[in-house]
């Protein structure tokens, strides 16, 4: 791997290593780079949302709905978003007013409502998601397929430790 190009994190690690003698430069470098990468992608996402005229909560709701193949109950969406079931109604009202979702009675149980992603909602979600997706591919495109797999596998091991603490 041994890239010789230096980034800002290299300077950060060099500055802190003499101050904290027990600092592992590889751990500090990896964590700092992960934090900076997430911050960068959040910034790209925010720009993409502005360009798509979407609020973050609207995007999150459309994304959750798209992840259920465009159709879900309000309680399923609330669970996916980590919200109380009764708090999803306001979000759905706004998205329905904008023509991004429609609510219809369930075909199997008329007491239940099904939320469906409209073509317009799918389009605005894809446009917003496209900006972030393009940047993810641009950044990780410096790695070949095998390197991307290794990176993903290594991060999975780290996340399993985080999830099991």
HELIX and SHEET records of a PDB file:
HELIX    1   1 UNK A    8  UNK A   17  1                                  10    
HELIX    2   2 UNK A   25  UNK A   51  1                                  27    
HELIX    3   3 UNK A   56  UNK A   66  1                                  11    
HELIX    4   4 UNK A   74  UNK A   81  1                                   8    
HELIX    5   5 UNK A   85  UNK A   87  5                                   3    
HELIX    6   6 UNK A   88  UNK A   97  1                                  10    
HELIX    7   7 UNK A  119  UNK A  140  1                                  22    
HELIX    8   8 UNK A  145  UNK A  163  1                                  19    
SHEET    1   A 3 UNK A  71  UNK A  72  0                                        
SHEET    2   A 3 UNK A 113  UNK A 117 -1                                        
SHEET    3   A 3 UNK A 101  UNK A 105 -1                                        
END                                                                             
